[in-house]
Amino acid sequence: MKKAGSFLLIFIWCIMATSLAHGSSVQENNTRYLVSFHTSIDHQLINSLEGKIIKEYRYIPVAVVEISESKAASLKDYSQVEFFEPDLRVNANPELNTKVEPNLKADTAESSPTISKQEVPWGISKINAIEVHKKGFTGKGIRIGIIDSGVDYTHDDLNVVGGVSFVDGASDYFDNYGHGTAVAGIIGAKDNLIGVVGVAPESKLYAIKVLDSMGEGYISDIVSGIEWAVENNLNIVNLSLEVSMDNKVLNKSVKEAYKRGVLLISAAGNMGSMGTLAYPSAYKEVIAVGAINSSNERTVFSGTGKDLELMAPGENVYSTYLNDQYTMNVGTSMASAHVAGVAALIWEANPNLRNEDIREILDKTAVLIGDKILYGYGLVDALKGLNYGDKY
C-alpha cells in the first residue's frame, strides 16, 4: 500500500508540474493591426509594447504592426495614436454562377481554348467603346493599375507593361487565380485579330498583385497597392475587390490618392440587397460601379445604395483568362473594369483634365436607366463622354 501511495503522489506531482510549466509558457499570439498616428510613426512606442513593425507607408502616417491583443488595446492610452484597427482579410468579388444569354457566341462558363477570331464582347458594344475606337481613341498613353490577383502577362491578348506584388511569398505579379486577368482583358485586351478586344486596347496595364492564389489578401496590401499607383504616376486604379466593413486606413489611402490625382474605380459588390455597397466603392472618392445585363436591367446580385455612381455590363462578359485562354465572367468586378476603360478613352482625348473632371464627364453623360439607388447616374457611355469632353 505504501508503494502504491508513493506512485500516486508522484503521478499527481507530475501532473501539477506539467500544468504549471505549460501555464508559465503560455503567450499571446500576435495579431496584425493597422496603427495610425496623428503626425508620424512612433517606433519607440511600438517597440516598448513588444510590437513589430512590418510595413510603413509613405503618404500616410500608418504602420502595419504585429502585436498581442492586450498590448494593442493599450494603444488607445497614447495621445500620439490616432486610431488602430485589425488588418482584415479581403477577397476578390465572390464568383457567381452564370447563365449564358442566347445572343452570345460562348456557351460555357468554363475556360475555353484559345479562339482563333477576334470577338467584340457585347459589353464593349453596349457602352459605345467601338464607336470611340473608330474616332482614333483607344486609351493610348493612359496608365491603369489593376489592384487584384495579378495579371497573366504572358497572355497574347494583353499588354502588361509593369507591376508589383505585395503578396507574401509571391515576388512576381503573375496571376495564379484568374480574376485579375479577366479584369485586365475587359479594360485593355488588344485589338489584334485574336481573342477579344477591350474597352481601351492601347492603354498601359499595370498588374498590382494584392490577392493570392485563393483570391484573398490583407487590407494593408491594398493600401500598399494604392500607394504604389500614386508613386508610379498611374492615371486610373481599378479595384474589383470588396471589404465587408469600413476601414479607416483604407479610407485614408483612397482620400490621399484621389487628392494626388488618381481616378479610383471599384466594384459595387455582389451582395444584391438594398444598401449593400461594398468598400472601397462606398467611399466618396471612389466611383462605385454596379452591373447590368444586355437588356439594361440591373443584375440581381449588384450592390445598391445612395452612393452608387455608374452601371456597366457585368453579366456573361467574355474576357481573357490564364494560359492564353478565355472565360465567361459575372459580377460587378467586370462592370468596374468597363468604366475604367471608358475613363481611359476620355482621358486620352483630353489629357489636360484632372481626375475630378473625368469623373464628372462619366457621371453627366451616363444614360439614365432607372432609380438612382439601384442604377446610379446610369449606364456609362464612352461616345457621349468623348463628345462631352470637347466642352472642357
VENDA-V452478 format. One record per pair of residues at least 4 apart in sequence whose ideal C-beta (glycine too) atoms are under 6 Angstrom apart, sorted by the first residue. I is the first residue (numbers start at 1). GAP is how many residues later the second one is. D is the distance in whole Angstrom. If there is no record, write none. Layout:
BEGIN
{{I | GAP | D} {I | GAP | D}}
END
This chain:
BEGIN
{{28 | 40 | 4} {30 | 36 | 4} {30 | 37 | 6} {30 | 38 | 6} {31 | 38 | 6} {32 | 34 | 6} {32 | 55 | 4} {33 | 32 | 5} {33 | 34 | 6} {33 | 39 | 5} {33 | 51 | 5} {34 | 28 | 6} {34 | 51 | 5} {34 | 53 | 5} {34 | 215 | 4} {35 | 28 | 5} {35 | 30 | 5} {35 | 49 | 5} {36 | 26 | 5} {36 | 46 | 4} {36 | 47 | 5} {37 | 4 | 5} {37 | 24 | 4} {37 | 43 | 6} {37 | 45 | 6} {38 | 42 | 6} {38 | 44 | 5} {40 | 21 | 5} {41 | 15 | 6} {41 | 20 | 6} {41 | 22 | 5} {42 | 38 | 5} {46 | 5 | 4} {46 | 7 | 6} {46 | 19 | 6} {49 | 22 | 4} {51 | 14 | 5} {51 | 16 | 4} {52 | 14 | 5} {53 | 10 | 5} {53 | 12 | 6} {54 | 10 | 5} {54 | 12 | 6} {55 | 9 | 4} {56 | 7 | 5} {57 | 5 | 5} {57 | 170 | 6} {59 | 168 | 6} {59 | 197 | 5} {60 | 192 | 5} {60 | 196 | 6} {62 | 187 | 5} {64 | 23 | 6} {64 | 156 | 4} {67 | 4 | 5} {67 | 5 | 5} {75 | 6 | 5} {75 | 9 | 5} {83 | 165 | 6} {87 | 131 | 5} {87 | 132 | 6} {87 | 133 | 5} {88 | 131 | 5} {89 | 127 | 6} {90 | 127 | 6} {90 | 129 | 6} {90 | 151 | 6} {90 | 153 | 5} {91 | 124 | 6} {91 | 125 | 6} {92 | 87 | 4} {92 | 119 | 6} {92 | 123 | 4} {92 | 149 | 5} {93 | 147 | 6} {93 | 149 | 5} {93 | 174 | 5} {93 | 177 | 5} {93 | 238 | 5} {93 | 239 | 6} {93 | 240 | 4} {94 | 176 | 5} {96 | 205 | 6} {96 | 234 | 5} {96 | 235 | 6} {98 | 11 | 4} {98 | 218 | 6} {98 | 230 | 5} {98 | 232 | 4} {100 | 4 | 6} {100 | 7 | 6} {100 | 216 | 6} {101 | 193 | 6} {101 | 215 | 5} {104 | 212 | 6} {106 | 212 | 5} {106 | 222 | 5} {109 | 219 | 5} {111 | 210 | 5} {111 | 214 | 5} {111 | 216 | 5} {112 | 214 | 6} {114 | 210 | 5} {118 | 75 | 5} {118 | 76 | 6} {119 | 77 | 5} {120 | 4 | 5} {120 | 5 | 6} {120 | 77 | 6} {121 | 75 | 5} {121 | 197 | 5} {122 | 4 | 6} {122 | 172 | 5} {123 | 190 | 3} {123 | 194 | 5} {123 | 215 | 6} {124 | 5 | 5} {125 | 5 | 6} {126 | 187 | 5} {127 | 211 | 6} {127 | 253 | 5} {127 | 255 | 5} {128 | 253 | 6} {128 | 254 | 5} {128 | 255 | 4} {129 | 70 | 5} {129 | 253 | 5} {131 | 252 | 5} {132 | 5 | 5} {132 | 213 | 5} {132 | 250 | 5} {132 | 251 | 6} {132 | 254 | 5} {133 | 5 | 6} {137 | 208 | 5} {137 | 211 | 5} {137 | 212 | 5} {138 | 63 | 5} {138 | 64 | 4} {139 | 61 | 3} {139 | 63 | 5} {139 | 64 | 3} {139 | 205 | 4} {139 | 206 | 6} {139 | 209 | 6} {140 | 62 | 5} {140 | 208 | 5} {142 | 61 | 5} {142 | 93 | 5} {142 | 202 | 4} {142 | 205 | 5} {142 | 206 | 6} {143 | 61 | 5} {143 | 91 | 4} {143 | 92 | 5} {144 | 59 | 5} {144 | 61 | 6} {144 | 92 | 5} {144 | 196 | 6} {145 | 61 | 5} {145 | 63 | 5} {145 | 84 | 4} {145 | 89 | 4} {145 | 92 | 4} {146 | 34 | 6} {146 | 37 | 6} {146 | 38 | 5} {146 | 61 | 6} {146 | 92 | 5} {147 | 61 | 5} {147 | 63 | 6} {147 | 78 | 4} {147 | 90 | 6} {147 | 92 | 5} {148 | 31 | 6} {148 | 32 | 3} {148 | 35 | 6} {148 | 92 | 6} {149 | 26 | 5} {149 | 28 | 4} {149 | 30 | 5} {149 | 31 | 4} {149 | 62 | 4} {149 | 66 | 6} {150 | 23 | 5} {150 | 24 | 5} {150 | 25 | 4} {150 | 30 | 5} {150 | 57 | 5} {150 | 59 | 4} {151 | 9 | 5} {151 | 24 | 5} {151 | 29 | 5} {151 | 30 | 5} {151 | 33 | 5} {151 | 56 | 4} {152 | 23 | 5} {152 | 29 | 4} {152 | 170 | 5} {153 | 7 | 4} {155 | 165 | 5} {155 | 169 | 6} {156 | 168 | 6} {157 | 32 | 5} {157 | 33 | 5} {157 | 38 | 4} {157 | 163 | 5} {158 | 26 | 6} {158 | 162 | 6} {159 | 31 | 6} {160 | 45 | 5} {160 | 47 | 5} {161 | 43 | 5} {162 | 44 | 5} {163 | 10 | 4} {163 | 43 | 5} {163 | 44 | 3} {164 | 9 | 6} {164 | 44 | 6} {164 | 64 | 5} {165 | 5 | 5} {165 | 7 | 6} {165 | 8 | 5} {165 | 44 | 4} {166 | 44 | 5} {166 | 55 | 4} {166 | 58 | 5} {166 | 59 | 6} {167 | 42 | 6} {167 | 45 | 5} {173 | 34 | 4} {173 | 36 | 4} {175 | 5 | 5} {175 | 6 | 5} {176 | 37 | 4} {177 | 36 | 5} {177 | 38 | 5} {178 | 143 | 6} {178 | 144 | 5} {179 | 36 | 6} {181 | 139 | 5} {181 | 140 | 6} {181 | 141 | 6} {182 | 137 | 5} {182 | 147 | 5} {183 | 57 | 5} {183 | 154 | 5} {184 | 21 | 6} {185 | 4 | 4} {185 | 13 | 6} {185 | 134 | 4} {185 | 135 | 3} {186 | 12 | 6} {186 | 133 | 5} {186 | 148 | 6} {186 | 151 | 4} {187 | 11 | 5} {187 | 150 | 5} {187 | 153 | 5} {187 | 154 | 5} {188 | 10 | 4} {188 | 12 | 5} {188 | 13 | 6} {188 | 15 | 5} {188 | 17 | 5} {189 | 7 | 5} {189 | 8 | 6} {189 | 9 | 4} {189 | 131 | 6} {190 | 11 | 5} {191 | 6 | 5} {191 | 10 | 4} {196 | 122 | 6} {197 | 4 | 6} {199 | 139 | 6} {199 | 142 | 2} {199 | 143 | 6} {200 | 141 | 4} {200 | 144 | 4} {200 | 145 | 6} {203 | 141 | 5} {208 | 17 | 4} {210 | 7 | 5} {210 | 11 | 4} {210 | 12 | 5} {210 | 15 | 5} {211 | 4 | 5} {211 | 6 | 4} {212 | 4 | 6} {217 | 4 | 5} {219 | 28 | 5} {219 | 31 | 6} {223 | 26 | 6} {223 | 30 | 4} {226 | 27 | 5} {226 | 31 | 5} {229 | 5 | 4} {229 | 8 | 5} {229 | 33 | 6} {230 | 27 | 5} {230 | 30 | 5} {235 | 112 | 6} {236 | 27 | 5} {236 | 104 | 5} {236 | 107 | 5} {237 | 25 | 6} {237 | 27 | 5} {238 | 27 | 5} {238 | 98 | 6} {238 | 99 | 6} {238 | 102 | 4} {239 | 27 | 4} {239 | 41 | 6} {240 | 27 | 5} {240 | 93 | 3} {240 | 96 | 5} {242 | 27 | 5} {242 | 36 | 4} {243 | 4 | 6} {243 | 36 | 4} {246 | 33 | 6} {250 | 30 | 6} {251 | 32 | 6} {254 | 10 | 6} {254 | 26 | 6} {254 | 29 | 5} {254 | 31 | 5} {254 | 32 | 6} {255 | 30 | 6} {257 | 5 | 4} {258 | 27 | 4} {261 | 94 | 5} {263 | 80 | 6} {263 | 92 | 4} {263 | 95 | 6} {264 | 22 | 5} {265 | 22 | 5} {265 | 71 | 5} {265 | 74 | 5} {265 | 75 | 5} {266 | 14 | 5} {266 | 15 | 4} {266 | 20 | 5} {266 | 70 | 6} {267 | 65 | 4} {267 | 66 | 5} {267 | 69 | 4} {268 | 9 | 5} {268 | 13 | 5} {268 | 20 | 5} {268 | 21 | 6} {268 | 22 | 4} {268 | 35 | 4} {268 | 40 | 6} {268 | 64 | 5} {269 | 9 | 3} {269 | 34 | 4} {270 | 31 | 4} {270 | 61 | 5} {270 | 62 | 6} {271 | 5 | 4} {271 | 32 | 6} {272 | 28 | 6} {272 | 29 | 4} {274 | 30 | 6} {275 | 30 | 5} {276 | 27 | 5} {277 | 4 | 5} {277 | 5 | 4} {277 | 11 | 6} {277 | 26 | 5} {277 | 28 | 4} {277 | 30 | 6} {278 | 25 | 6} {280 | 6 | 5} {281 | 5 | 6} {281 | 7 | 4} {282 | 25 | 6} {287 | 22 | 5} {288 | 19 | 6} {288 | 20 | 5} {288 | 21 | 5} {289 | 21 | 5} {289 | 23 | 6} {289 | 46 | 5} {289 | 47 | 4} {289 | 50 | 5} {290 | 12 | 4} {290 | 18 | 5} {290 | 21 | 5} {290 | 42 | 6} {291 | 8 | 5} {291 | 11 | 4} {291 | 23 | 2} {291 | 41 | 5} {291 | 44 | 4} {292 | 4 | 6} {292 | 6 | 6} {292 | 19 | 5} {293 | 4 | 5} {293 | 6 | 6} {293 | 22 | 4} {296 | 73 | 5} {298 | 4 | 5} {298 | 76 | 5} {299 | 15 | 6} {299 | 16 | 5} {302 | 30 | 6} {304 | 4 | 6} {304 | 69 | 6} {304 | 70 | 5} {308 | 68 | 4} {309 | 67 | 5} {310 | 29 | 6} {310 | 56 | 6} {310 | 66 | 5} {310 | 70 | 5} {311 | 64 | 5} {311 | 65 | 6} {311 | 68 | 5} {312 | 23 | 4} {312 | 26 | 4} {312 | 27 | 5} {312 | 68 | 5} {313 | 4 | 6} {313 | 25 | 6} {314 | 17 | 6} {314 | 18 | 5} {314 | 20 | 5} {314 | 21 | 4} {315 | 15 | 5} {316 | 12 | 6} {317 | 12 | 5} {317 | 17 | 4} {318 | 10 | 6} {319 | 10 | 6} {321 | 4 | 4} {321 | 5 | 6} {321 | 6 | 4} {329 | 5 | 5} {339 | 41 | 5} {342 | 38 | 5} {342 | 40 | 5} {343 | 15 | 5} {345 | 37 | 5} {346 | 12 | 6} {346 | 15 | 6} {346 | 39 | 5} {346 | 40 | 6} {346 | 43 | 5} {347 | 11 | 6} {349 | 37 | 6} {349 | 40 | 6} {350 | 39 | 4} {350 | 42 | 6} {353 | 4 | 4} {353 | 5 | 6} {353 | 39 | 6} {360 | 4 | 6} {361 | 4 | 6} {361 | 24 | 5} {361 | 27 | 5} {361 | 28 | 5} {363 | 14 | 5} {365 | 16 | 5} {365 | 19 | 4} {365 | 20 | 5} {365 | 23 | 5} {366 | 11 | 4} {366 | 12 | 4} {366 | 13 | 6} {366 | 14 | 6} {367 | 11 | 5} {367 | 12 | 4} {367 | 14 | 5} {368 | 10 | 4} {369 | 6 | 5} {369 | 9 | 5} {369 | 10 | 5} {370 | 4 | 5} {370 | 5 | 4}}
END
